[in-house]
């Protein structure tokens, strides 16, 4: 069997346009985050939670949002959001409650366990960001974060 040197995969014959660079950086950050989770004492209720589920938890404020608001925030259809939210609800990480002023609307929000899951993910992200900051240097890391924040706000 031939082994593959990961640096060869990323270094040679790769497009260098912005989309490819962002995708590669995202993939590397995600791998580092997964590795960080593997080293953490993660609560048992997080076993098997997918990245997409964790992302939805982190995008949802404690007071919650409507399905439409969450779908827009997460960049997905209401149907896909509903399926993802239902999977979190089945795990006890999310709940659906009536809107306080419009009983026809449902609000999705994290449960106490869901907020704990989000805080666990925040700690892992902070650790990986700290490593990347050390690797890239503080000025470059800060410039990268500033550039990404401005791009998101456009």
N, CA, C and O atoms as a DFTB+ gen file, in Angstrom:
616 C
 N C O
     1  1       0.844      -1.172       0.000
     2  2       0.000       0.000       0.000
     3  2       0.894       1.243       0.000
     4  3       1.886       1.294       0.728
     5  1       0.556       2.211      -0.789
     6  2       1.318       3.442      -0.860
     7  2       0.794       4.431       0.166
     8  3      -0.409       4.678       0.245
     9  1       1.699       4.994       0.950
    10  2       1.256       5.992       1.925
    11  2       1.201       7.357       1.239
    12  3       1.926       7.626       0.281
    13  1       0.326       8.199       1.758
    14  2       0.150       9.529       1.198
    15  2       0.678      10.529       2.202
    16  3       0.259      10.545       3.360
    17  1       1.590      11.355       1.760
    18  2       2.106      12.419       2.603
    19  2       1.106      13.572       2.535
    20  3       0.886      14.153       1.473
    21  1       0.503      13.894       3.680
    22  2      -0.551      14.913       3.701
    23  2      -0.048      16.259       3.169
    24  3      -0.798      16.978       2.509
    25  1       1.205      16.603       3.446
    26  2       1.700      17.884       2.951
    27  2       1.751      17.900       1.428
    28  3       1.560      18.954       0.820
    29  1       2.008      16.733       0.787
    30  2       1.986      16.676      -0.674
    31  2       0.592      16.957      -1.216
    32  3       0.434      17.604      -2.251
    33  1      -0.413      16.465      -0.507
    34  2      -1.795      16.665      -0.939
    35  2      -2.132      18.149      -0.922
    36  3      -2.815      18.637      -1.823
    37  1      -1.664      18.873       0.086
    38  2      -1.996      20.288       0.205
    39  2      -1.049      21.198      -0.571
    40  3      -1.419      22.326      -0.899
    41  1       0.152      20.739      -0.870
    42  2       1.148      21.624      -1.451
    43  2       1.180      21.647      -2.979
    44  3       1.416      22.702      -3.568
    45  1       0.952      20.522      -3.623
    46  2       1.208      20.421      -5.056
    47  2      -0.070      20.478      -5.882
    48  3      -1.091      19.884      -5.537
    49  1       0.026      21.208      -6.976
    50  2      -1.051      21.267      -7.967
    51  2      -2.402      21.631      -7.362
    52  3      -3.430      21.072      -7.744
    53  1      -2.397      22.559      -6.430
    54  2      -3.622      23.001      -5.790
    55  2      -3.949      24.389      -6.312
    56  3      -3.045      25.198      -6.520
    57  1      -5.222      24.676      -6.528
    58  2      -5.580      26.034      -6.915
    59  2      -5.207      27.000      -5.790
    60  3      -5.259      26.641      -4.614
    61  1      -4.835      28.207      -6.151
    62  2      -4.471      29.167      -5.113
    63  2      -5.415      30.378      -5.084
    64  3      -5.065      31.434      -4.558
    65  1      -6.604      30.210      -5.651
    66  2      -7.565      31.314      -5.567
    67  2      -8.148      31.353      -4.149
    68  3      -8.005      30.403      -3.379
    69  1      -8.794      32.448      -3.828
    70  2      -9.263      32.688      -2.460
    71  2     -10.187      31.583      -1.952
    72  3     -10.083      31.175      -0.795
    73  1     -11.082      31.099      -2.797
    74  2     -12.005      30.069      -2.349
    75  2     -11.262      28.798      -1.938
    76  3     -11.577      28.198      -0.910
    77  1     -10.284      28.391      -2.732
    78  2      -9.504      27.193      -2.405
    79  2      -8.700      27.411      -1.126
    80  3      -8.610      26.511      -0.290
    81  1      -8.118      28.592      -0.968
    82  2      -7.343      28.870       0.240
    83  2      -8.226      28.876       1.486
    84  3      -7.846      28.338       2.526
    85  1      -9.402      29.487       1.376
    86  2     -10.333      29.490       2.505
    87  2     -10.797      28.073       2.837
    88  3     -10.869      27.698       4.007
    89  1     -11.108      27.290       1.811
    90  2     -11.563      25.916       2.035
    91  2     -10.469      25.082       2.698
    92  3     -10.746      24.314       3.619
    93  1      -9.233      25.229       2.236
    94  2      -8.128      24.479       2.833
    95  2      -7.918      24.892       4.291
    96  3      -7.732      24.045       5.164
    97  1      -7.950      26.202       4.543
    98  2      -7.776      26.686       5.920
    99  2      -8.906      26.171       6.808
   100  3      -8.669      25.756       7.943
   101  1     -10.132      26.198       6.291
   102  2     -11.271      25.681       7.053
   103  2     -11.084      24.205       7.368
   104  3     -11.301      23.782       8.503
   105  1     -10.685      23.423       6.380
   106  2     -10.480      21.987       6.589
   107  2      -9.400      21.733       7.642
   108  3      -9.558      20.865       8.501
   109  1      -8.315      22.483       7.573
   110  2      -7.238      22.309       8.549
   111  2      -7.705      22.710       9.949
   112  3      -7.390      22.028      10.924
   113  1      -8.444      23.798      10.054
   114  2      -8.953      24.231      11.357
   115  2      -9.916      23.183      11.912
   116  3      -9.865      22.852      13.097
   117  1     -10.790      22.665      11.056
   118  2     -11.755      21.638      11.487
   119  2     -11.029      20.395      11.985
   120  3     -11.422      19.811      12.995
   121  1      -9.975      19.986      11.284
   122  2      -9.196      18.823      11.724
   123  2      -8.555      19.086      13.090
   124  3      -8.566      18.226      13.970
   125  1      -7.999      20.285      13.248
   126  2      -7.398      20.632      14.534
   127  2      -8.457      20.647      15.637
   128  3      -8.187      20.237      16.766
   129  1      -9.640      21.110      15.313
   130  2     -10.726      21.145      16.288
   131  2     -11.163      19.729      16.664
   132  3     -11.392      19.438      17.838
   133  1     -11.276      18.863      15.679
   134  2     -11.625      17.465      15.963
   135  2     -10.559      16.812      16.834
   136  3     -10.881      16.056      17.750
   137  1      -9.296      17.100      16.552
   138  2      -8.207      16.553      17.365
   139  2      -8.276      17.097      18.788
   140  3      -8.013      16.364      19.741
   141  1      -8.622      18.350      18.941
   142  2      -8.758      18.953      20.266
   143  2      -9.894      18.285      21.038
   144  3      -9.743      17.974      22.220
   145  1     -11.012      18.067      20.388
   146  2     -12.126      17.374      21.038
   147  2     -11.702      15.977      21.491
   148  3     -12.126      15.509      22.548
   149  1     -10.872      15.318      20.698
   150  2     -10.435      13.961      21.044
   151  2      -9.580      13.954      22.309
   152  3      -9.506      12.936      22.996
   153  1      -8.934      15.076      22.624
   154  2      -8.078      15.133      23.809
   155  2      -8.819      15.666      25.042
   156  3      -8.315      15.559      26.160
   157  1      -9.999      16.233      24.844
   158  2     -10.748      16.832      25.945
   159  2     -11.563      15.784      26.697
   160  3     -11.915      14.731      26.166
   161  1     -11.845      16.113      27.941
   162  2     -12.795      15.307      28.718
   163  2     -14.186      15.821      28.348
   164  3     -14.738      16.692      29.020
   165  1     -14.731      15.278      27.289
   166  2     -16.018      15.736      26.758
   167  2     -17.137      14.986      27.471
   168  3     -17.067      13.766      27.625
   169  1     -18.171      15.708      27.906
   170  2     -19.293      15.027      28.571
   171  2     -19.893      13.945      27.679
   172  3     -19.943      14.083      26.457
   173  1     -20.348      12.865      28.316
   174  2     -20.881      11.718      27.577
   175  2     -22.043      12.096      26.667
   176  3     -22.221      11.490      25.610
   177  1     -22.841      13.098      27.065
   178  2     -23.990      13.452      26.237
   179  2     -23.586      14.048      24.892
   180  3     -24.433      14.234      24.018
   181  1     -22.297      14.348      24.719
   182  2     -21.828      14.866      23.430
   183  2     -21.319      13.776      22.495
   184  3     -20.995      14.051      21.340
   185  1     -21.247      12.547      22.984
   186  2     -20.811      11.447      22.120
   187  2     -21.718      11.371      20.897
   188  3     -22.940      11.291      21.024
   189  1     -21.119      11.395      19.726
   190  2     -21.874      11.262      18.492
   191  2     -22.492      12.549      17.970
   192  3     -23.129      12.533      16.917
   193  1     -22.322      13.665      18.673
   194  2     -22.855      14.929      18.167
   195  2     -21.995      15.361      16.981
   196  3     -20.771      15.436      17.081
   197  1     -22.653      15.641      15.866
   198  2     -21.956      16.030      14.639
   199  2     -21.597      17.517      14.668
   200  3     -22.183      18.302      15.413
   201  1     -20.638      17.873      13.854
   202  2     -20.226      19.269      13.749
   203  2     -21.366      20.186      13.348
   204  3     -21.469      21.305      13.851
   205  1     -22.233      19.720      12.440
   206  2     -23.364      20.543      11.999
   207  2     -24.339      20.792      13.147
   208  3     -24.937      21.865      13.238
   209  1     -24.497      19.802      14.017
   210  2     -25.375      19.982      15.175
   211  2     -24.764      20.983      16.156
   212  3     -25.459      21.846      16.692
   213  1     -23.465      20.855      16.382
   214  2     -22.776      21.771      17.294
   215  2     -22.821      23.197      16.748
   216  3     -22.995      24.153      17.505
   217  1     -22.665      23.331      15.450
   218  2     -22.707      24.664      14.836
   219  2     -24.065      25.316      15.061
   220  3     -24.136      26.502      15.384
   221  1     -25.149      24.550      14.895
   222  2     -26.486      25.104      15.110
   223  2     -26.659      25.528      16.564
   224  3     -27.241      26.578      16.836
   225  1     -26.163      24.732      17.492
   226  2     -26.224      25.124      18.902
   227  2     -25.498      26.441      19.133
   228  3     -25.986      27.306      19.859
   229  1     -24.337      26.590      18.517
   230  2     -23.550      27.802      18.718
   231  2     -24.163      29.019      18.023
   232  3     -23.930      30.152      18.444
   233  1     -24.931      28.797      16.981
   234  2     -25.580      29.911      16.279
   235  2     -26.863      30.369      16.966
   236  3     -27.407      31.422      16.631
   237  1     -27.345      29.585      17.919
   238  2     -28.625      29.870      18.549
   239  2     -28.419      30.576      19.882
   240  3     -27.772      30.026      20.774
   241  1     -28.961      31.791      20.035
   242  2     -28.833      32.480      21.317
   243  2     -29.664      31.771      22.389
   244  3     -30.612      31.058      22.057
   245  1     -29.326      31.953      23.656
   246  2     -30.060      31.272      24.737
   247  2     -31.571      31.489      24.689
   248  3     -32.333      30.579      25.018
   249  1     -32.015      32.682      24.285
   250  2     -33.455      32.958      24.215
   251  2     -34.114      32.290      23.013
   252  3     -35.339      32.186      22.951
   253  1     -33.304      31.838      22.060
   254  2     -33.820      31.137      20.897
   255  2     -34.203      32.049      19.750
   256  3     -34.185      33.275      19.862
   257  1     -34.551      31.412      18.641
   258  2     -34.993      32.092      17.426
   259  2     -36.044      31.231      16.750
   260  3     -36.156      30.035      17.020
   261  1     -36.810      31.852      15.872
   262  2     -37.789      31.093      15.091
   263  2     -37.055      30.245      14.056
   264  3     -35.882      30.478      13.764
   265  1     -37.756      29.269      13.512
   266  2     -37.163      28.408      12.492
   267  2     -36.691      29.227      11.294
   268  3     -35.624      28.961      10.740
   269  1     -37.475      30.213      10.899
   270  2     -37.094      31.060       9.765
   271  2     -35.816      31.829      10.071
   272  3     -34.902      31.877       9.247
   273  1     -35.751      32.432      11.256
   274  2     -34.554      33.188      11.639
   275  2     -33.328      32.284      11.705
   276  3     -32.253      32.655      11.235
   277  1     -33.489      31.102      12.285
   278  2     -32.364      30.174      12.384
   279  2     -31.919      29.678      11.017
   280  3     -30.722      29.546      10.760
   281  1     -32.880      29.402      10.139
   282  2     -32.537      28.930       8.797
   283  2     -31.702      29.977       8.063
   284  3     -30.720      29.640       7.401
   285  1     -32.089      31.232       8.181
   286  2     -31.322      32.311       7.541
   287  2     -29.931      32.401       8.165
   288  3     -28.929      32.485       7.455
   289  1     -29.880      32.383       9.490
   290  2     -28.602      32.493      10.193
   291  2     -27.667      31.340       9.833
   292  3     -26.465      31.546       9.669
   293  1     -28.212      30.133       9.709
   294  2     -27.396      28.952       9.425
   295  2     -27.165      28.728       7.936
   296  3     -26.343      27.893       7.558
   297  1     -27.888      29.471       7.077
   298  2     -27.719      29.309       5.638
   299  2     -28.272      27.989       5.135
   300  3     -27.656      27.329       4.298
   301  1     -29.446      27.600       5.651
   302  2     -30.048      26.334       5.227
   303  2     -31.544      26.520       5.042
   304  3     -32.101      27.548       5.429
   305  1     -32.186      25.538       4.457
   306  2     -33.631      25.612       4.281
   307  2     -34.310      25.372       5.626
   308  3     -33.716      24.810       6.546
   309  1     -35.567      25.809       5.723
   310  2     -36.323      25.561       6.950
   311  2     -36.505      24.062       7.178
   312  3     -36.494      23.602       8.319
   313  1     -36.671      23.306       6.102
   314  2     -36.835      21.860       6.233
   315  2     -35.566      21.220       6.807
   316  3     -35.640      20.407       7.728
   317  1     -34.405      21.589       6.260
   318  2     -33.140      21.045       6.762
   319  2     -32.917      21.465       8.207
   320  3     -32.464      20.674       9.035
   321  1     -33.240      22.719       8.498
   322  2     -33.112      23.197       9.870
   323  2     -34.007      22.391      10.805
   324  3     -33.584      22.002      11.894
   325  1     -35.238      22.142      10.382
   326  2     -36.162      21.380      11.210
   327  2     -35.636      19.991      11.533
   328  3     -35.777      19.513      12.658
   329  1     -35.030      19.346      10.547
   330  2     -34.469      18.013      10.770
   331  2     -33.285      18.069      11.735
   332  3     -33.160      17.224      12.622
   333  1     -32.424      19.061      11.558
   334  2     -31.270      19.213      12.437
   335  2     -31.718      19.557      13.861
   336  3     -31.204      19.003      14.834
   337  1     -32.681      20.476      13.969
   338  2     -33.196      20.856      15.287
   339  2     -33.859      19.667      15.974
   340  3     -33.688      19.475      17.178
   341  1     -34.606      18.876      15.230
   342  2     -35.264      17.701      15.806
   343  2     -34.234      16.690      16.314
   344  3     -34.451      16.043      17.339
   345  1     -33.119      16.555      15.601
   346  2     -32.076      15.621      16.053
   347  2     -31.443      16.110      17.352
   348  3     -31.091      15.305      18.214
   349  1     -31.299      17.423      17.495
   350  2     -30.782      17.981      18.745
   351  2     -31.800      17.850      19.873
   352  3     -31.440      17.599      21.023
   353  1     -33.065      18.023      19.533
   354  2     -34.129      17.880      20.528
   355  2     -34.168      16.438      21.052
   356  3     -34.353      16.215      22.249
   357  1     -33.996      15.480      20.171
   358  2     -34.009      14.070      20.578
   359  2     -32.863      13.751      21.540
   360  3     -32.966      12.823      22.341
   361  1     -31.786      14.509      21.463
   362  2     -30.638      14.319      22.346
   363  2     -30.762      15.126      23.647
   364  3     -29.920      15.019      24.537
   365  1     -31.820      15.929      23.739
   366  2     -32.000      16.753      24.930
   367  2     -31.176      18.027      24.926
   368  3     -30.991      18.651      25.970
   369  1     -30.672      18.424      23.739
   370  2     -29.824      19.607      23.632
   371  2     -30.569      20.846      23.134
   372  3     -30.039      21.956      23.187
   373  1     -31.784      20.655      22.658
   374  2     -32.562      21.721      22.028
   375  2     -34.009      21.540      22.441
   376  3     -34.441      20.426      22.736
   377  1     -34.756      22.626      22.463
   378  2     -36.185      22.519      22.737
   379  2     -36.945      23.528      21.897
   380  3     -36.407      24.555      21.482
   381  1     -38.190      23.215      21.662
   382  2     -39.091      24.080      20.908
   383  2     -40.166      24.556      21.866
   384  3     -40.833      23.759      22.526
   385  1     -40.321      25.871      21.930
   386  2     -41.329      26.461      22.822
   387  2     -42.169      27.446      22.026
   388  3     -41.765      27.898      20.954
   389  1     -43.328      27.772      22.552
   390  2     -44.198      28.759      21.902
   391  2     -43.591      30.147      22.008
   392  3     -42.981      30.503      23.016
   393  1     -43.773      30.926      20.939
   394  2     -43.358      32.325      20.948
   395  2     -44.179      33.042      22.014
   396  3     -45.371      32.769      22.150
   397  1     -43.571      33.953      22.775
   398  2     -44.301      34.590      23.875
   399  2     -45.487      35.461      23.447
   400  3     -46.441      35.619      24.208
   401  1     -45.434      36.026      22.234
   402  2     -46.528      36.899      21.812
   403  2     -47.336      36.366      20.637
   404  3     -48.424      36.867      20.354
   405  1     -46.815      35.358      19.954
   406  2     -47.514      34.781      18.812
   407  2     -47.473      33.261      18.938
   408  3     -46.497      32.630      18.530
   409  1     -48.504      32.685      19.487
   410  2     -48.535      31.244      19.781
   411  2     -48.443      30.369      18.526
   412  3     -48.205      29.166      18.629
   413  1     -48.628      30.960      17.355
   414  2     -48.493      30.181      16.115
   415  2     -47.031      29.873      15.809
   416  3     -46.728      28.893      15.129
   417  1     -46.129      30.709      16.310
   418  2     -44.698      30.543      16.048
   419  2     -44.058      29.678      17.116
   420  3     -44.440      29.711      18.286
   421  1     -43.072      28.902      16.684
   422  2     -42.279      28.095      17.606
   423  2     -40.873      28.686      17.672
   424  3     -40.324      29.129      16.663
   425  1     -40.313      28.685      18.848
   426  2     -38.957      29.174      19.071
   427  2     -38.073      27.974      19.420
   428  3     -38.392      27.184      20.308
   429  1     -36.967      27.860      18.707
   430  2     -35.988      26.829      19.005
   431  2     -34.899      27.452      19.855
   432  3     -34.389      28.526      19.538
   433  1     -34.543      26.765      20.947
   434  2     -33.482      27.274      21.817
   435  2     -32.744      26.099      22.457
   436  3     -33.286      25.002      22.589
   437  1     -31.493      26.355      22.851
   438  2     -30.732      25.299      23.514
   439  2     -31.255      25.071      24.932
   440  3     -31.690      26.004      25.608
   441  1     -31.205      23.830      25.358
   442  2     -31.523      23.494      26.745
   443  2     -30.284      23.792      27.598
   444  3     -29.269      24.257      27.080
   445  1     -30.367      23.529      28.879
   446  2     -29.197      23.685      29.751
   447  2     -28.051      22.815      29.229
   448  3     -26.908      23.268      29.167
   449  1     -28.355      21.562      28.851
   450  2     -27.323      20.688      28.277
   451  2     -26.795      21.241      26.953
   452  3     -25.603      21.134      26.663
   453  1     -27.679      21.830      26.157
   454  2     -27.265      22.425      24.891
   455  2     -26.314      23.591      25.098
   456  3     -25.344      23.752      24.358
   457  1     -26.599      24.404      26.109
   458  2     -25.696      25.525      26.411
   459  2     -24.351      25.001      26.914
   460  3     -23.303      25.562      26.593
   461  1     -24.383      23.925      27.701
   462  2     -23.134      23.316      28.165
   463  2     -22.332      22.777      26.979
   464  3     -21.110      22.918      26.936
   465  1     -23.018      22.166      26.029
   466  2     -22.352      21.661      24.823
   467  2     -21.704      22.802      24.053
   468  3     -20.568      22.681      23.594
   469  1     -22.424      23.906      23.911
   470  2     -21.899      25.062      23.197
   471  2     -20.680      25.644      23.912
   472  3     -19.708      26.039      23.268
   473  1     -20.735      25.695      25.238
   474  2     -19.588      26.196      26.012
   475  2     -18.376      25.281      25.858
   476  3     -17.244      25.759      25.790
   477  1     -18.604      23.973      25.803
   478  2     -17.516      23.017      25.587
   479  2     -16.878      23.271      24.219
   480  3     -15.653      23.280      24.091
   481  1     -17.707      23.476      23.209
   482  2     -17.190      23.764      21.864
   483  2     -16.440      25.089      21.847
   484  3     -15.397      25.204      21.202
   485  1     -16.962      26.090      22.550
   486  2     -16.276      27.389      22.618
   487  2     -14.868      27.237      23.195
   488  3     -13.925      27.857      22.705
   489  1     -14.727      26.413      24.233
   490  2     -13.405      26.204      24.833
   491  2     -12.463      25.532      23.843
   492  3     -11.291      25.898      23.752
   493  1     -12.967      24.556      23.104
   494  2     -12.133      23.869      22.111
   495  2     -11.706      24.828      21.006
   496  3     -10.546      24.837      20.594
   497  1     -12.646      25.628      20.534
   498  2     -12.330      26.612      19.484
   499  2     -11.286      27.604      19.986
   500  3     -10.344      27.932      19.265
   501  1     -11.447      28.082      21.214
   502  2     -10.488      29.044      21.776
   503  2      -9.085      28.441      21.850
   504  3      -8.097      29.129      21.593
   505  1      -9.001      27.169      22.198
   506  2      -7.699      26.499      22.277
   507  2      -7.065      26.409      20.890
   508  3      -5.877      26.688      20.727
   509  1      -7.854      26.021      19.900
   510  2      -7.319      25.905      18.534
   511  2      -6.946      27.286      17.998
   512  3      -5.906      27.439      17.358
   513  1      -7.780      28.287      18.252
   514  2      -7.440      29.644      17.809
   515  2      -6.125      30.109      18.434
   516  3      -5.305      30.741      17.768
   517  1      -5.928      29.796      19.708
   518  2      -4.682      30.172      20.380
   519  2      -3.484      29.520      19.686
   520  3      -2.456      30.169      19.489
   521  1      -3.609      28.245      19.315
   522  2      -2.518      27.548      18.618
   523  2      -2.248      28.183      17.259
   524  3      -1.094      28.391      16.884
   525  1      -3.307      28.489      16.527
   526  2      -3.135      29.110      15.218
   527  2      -2.505      30.494      15.362
   528  3      -1.672      30.886      14.544
   529  1      -2.893      31.221      16.378
   530  2      -2.324      32.556      16.626
   531  2      -0.820      32.449      16.878
   532  3      -0.036      33.252      16.371
   533  1      -0.430      31.444      17.672
   534  2       1.004      31.226      17.921
   535  2       1.717      30.845      16.631
   536  3       2.819      31.322      16.361
   537  1       1.085      29.983      15.831
   538  2       1.705      29.509      14.585
   539  2       1.856      30.639      13.558
   540  3       2.917      30.789      12.953
   541  1       0.802      31.425      13.365
   542  2       0.824      32.484      12.355
   543  2       1.480      33.760      12.848
   544  3       1.941      34.576      12.050
   545  1       1.521      33.931      14.149
   546  2       1.975      35.185      14.737
   547  2       0.766      36.051      15.055
   548  3      -0.230      36.045      14.332
   549  1       0.873      36.785      16.138
   550  2      -0.263      37.561      16.626
   551  2      -0.774      38.565      15.593
   552  3      -1.983      38.689      15.394
   553  1       0.120      39.266      14.948
   554  2      -0.310      40.305      13.988
   555  2      -1.054      39.689      12.802
   556  3      -2.095      40.199      12.388
   557  1      -0.523      38.598      12.259
   558  2      -1.182      37.955      11.119
   559  2      -2.520      37.337      11.533
   560  3      -3.502      37.430      10.796
   561  1      -2.560      36.706      12.712
   562  2      -3.820      36.114      13.180
   563  2      -4.871      37.205      13.376
   564  3      -6.015      37.055      12.947
   565  1      -4.484      38.292      14.020
   566  2      -5.426      39.388      14.255
   567  2      -5.898      39.991      12.929
   568  3      -7.072      40.334      12.786
   569  1      -4.993      40.118      11.969
   570  2      -5.367      40.641      10.655
   571  2      -6.317      39.676       9.940
   572  3      -7.265      40.110       9.286
   573  1      -6.065      38.382      10.062
   574  2      -6.944      37.387       9.447
   575  2      -8.346      37.478      10.036
   576  3      -9.331      37.514       9.298
   577  1      -8.439      37.515      11.353
   578  2      -9.753      37.614      12.011
   579  2     -10.465      38.910      11.621
   580  3     -11.672      38.909      11.378
   581  1      -9.727      40.001      11.563
   582  2     -10.319      41.278      11.171
   583  2     -10.830      41.220       9.733
   584  3     -11.930      41.689       9.442
   585  1     -10.039      40.650       8.843
   586  2     -10.439      40.528       7.434
   587  2     -11.678      39.657       7.296
   588  3     -12.602      40.006       6.561
   589  1     -11.706      38.529       7.995
   590  2     -12.866      37.640       7.930
   591  2     -14.113      38.311       8.508
   592  3     -15.211      38.146       7.976
   593  1     -13.947      39.058       9.584
   594  2     -15.095      39.783      10.176
   595  2     -15.635      40.827       9.204
   596  3     -16.848      40.973       9.051
   597  1     -14.737      41.547       8.553
   598  2     -15.195      42.555       7.571
   599  2     -15.851      41.892       6.374
   600  3     -16.831      42.415       5.844
   601  1     -15.332      40.754       5.936
   602  2     -15.939      40.048       4.798
   603  2     -17.341      39.564       5.177
   604  3     -18.266      39.641       4.368
   605  1     -17.494      39.074       6.385
   606  2     -18.815      38.590       6.827
   607  2     -19.819      39.742       6.929
   608  3     -21.013      39.548       6.698
   609  1     -19.346      40.920       7.268
   610  2     -20.238      42.069       7.471
   611  2     -20.607      42.794       6.186
   612  3     -21.407      43.729       6.231
   613  1     -20.064      42.404       5.057
   614  2     -20.281      43.146       3.811
   615  2     -21.714      43.239       3.405
   616  3     -22.027      43.838       2.376
